Amino acid sequence: MKKDDKVTKVTKDEKPDSSSLQSLSSLRSLALPAPMRSTESRFLRSTVAAYGSQLARVVIRIAGDLLLARLILPTRYGLFDLAFGIVLIAGIFRDLGLPYQLVRDERKPYGTVFLWTAGAGLALTLGLAAGAPLFAGLDPGLPAVLRVFALVVLLDGLAVVPKVFFERELEVGRLVLPEVLRGLAMATVSITLAVQHYGVWSLVAGQIAGAALFAGMLWLRAYGRMPLVFAPRLLPDLIRRSTTLFFIALMALPVPYVSRFVIGGVFPGAGGTFLLAQYGKAREWGFRLQELIQPAVSRVLYPALVAYRGERARFFGAYRIGTISILALETLAAYFLFFNTEIVLLQILIGPQWAAAVPILKILCFVPLTDPFSRLGGEVLKTEGEDRAWLVAVVLNFVSLVGFGILLTRALGVEGMAWAPYLLLGNQLLAWRIWRICGAEFWKLTRDLLFVYLLPLPLFLGVAWLCPAESWLRLGASVAVSLVAAAIYVGRFQRPFRAFFTSRGEEAA
């Protein structure tokens, strides 16, 4: 407005007519930002921060893994994978789904949830240390490792609540430095000890050092900002509300490690630990880009969807751009790995001692593309309150993975376990529920994903036809066609992405 513009004052004796009210309303809309502007701004900043944090951590982890894979024997990696899986499952029992409930609970009971996660973390740490001998059947060296590694359950429990606080407030930028320093501490400690031939203990010490540093830094940043009201009387209600979320986490989060337990059960002993390590390394690199993208998007998307529950156009828009951003990059990574597995894995990355992982990686690299709708579908179902539907889906996935995994591993060896993730039945149920929620938007997303999946195929087939296998020429050509496909993706999808962050209401659709 110009300085000489005048706004007619309405006195007590004057009754404003409809035209005056409309004028005042329009002036307010010009003077004040749209209510959703703040959410979109925080959503965008948090998304960029989450990507930056995840990228930095993955780069640090890749650099560390490249060195550690050459310093530590595969059998020691297999032992660490078993211990990590057990600690991960213990962490799920520590949380009982409360962090997910905390994001959507209007009471914001940060202090109450912290009392639980800290106390349960301590109890489970002591319980794992005392019960470690029970796991000796998987590997004779596992109990000794587990007694020390159990400390991570307590340390991660101390960090849960301040981490959720910053994510709920869409202030993920406050987590970037602690997360990056945690990755640096893990890599530095592990590499230093591995050079001195401490083997699996170097990995354990790195995890403990990183977890302790992360928890300390989060509390320094959250102190004085996060409301801490300790109300133990709220715990029964919180646990009741998060029960379904707990079972979802129990079925979904350990999935990467369930495969390792299946392999360890079918092939017990040192030989099984070697095979388990080869499978673990193949899965690690096959899902490396998923580790970069999905956590960065989902940690921001869930609180954003909660904020957009009353704005359906933006609700669907957030889910759409999140899904496309994940699958576009993962599609390029899958094609690139499939056509260059040997040279990437053995000559560039981790060395010839991991040659048995090559055929496994060729199978696994396309697995991330098999669940496009369920990738962020859990966040949609949580926001819509459809916890039970999500639980049924993850239970179906868990049962499918274990059942098909055992059958195929016994029939085909470790490669059979790599085929099992293609047969997860719960993904179909999740896709159906997303269709029921999104309606016509579901088919728009399907059309976009078909474009994403099929665009690189002729480009990479041309490279495979023109360039010899396992050659640096094919690797260079694959990089070139990946960049071409990425440029086409940007040209195709930049408009809806820009519209979401610059438009309002229905315009964003």
Secondary structure as UniProt FT lines:
FT   TURN            3..4
FT   TURN            12..13
FT   HELIX           18..31
FT   HELIX           35..71
FT   HELIX           74..95
FT   TURN            96..97
FT   HELIX           98..104
FT   TURN            106..107
FT   HELIX           110..131
FT   HELIX           132..135
FT   TURN            136..138
FT   TURN            140..141
FT   HELIX           142..149
FT   HELIX           151..168
FT   TURN            169..170
FT   HELIX           173..195
FT   TURN            196..197
FT   HELIX           200..222
FT   TURN            223..225
FT   HELIX           232..234
FT   HELIX           235..252
FT   TURN            253..254
FT   HELIX           255..266
FT   HELIX           270..286
FT   HELIX           288..307
FT   TURN            308..310
FT   HELIX           312..339
FT   HELIX           341..342
FT   HELIX           343..349
FT   HELIX           352..357
FT   HELIX           358..364
FT   TURN            365..366
FT   HELIX           367..370
FT   TURN            372..376
FT   HELIX           377..384
FT   HELIX           387..412
FT   HELIX           414..419
FT   HELIX           420..423
FT   HELIX           426..438
FT   HELIX           440..454
FT   HELIX           456..466
FT   TURN            469..470
FT   HELIX           472..502
FT   HELIX           505..508
//
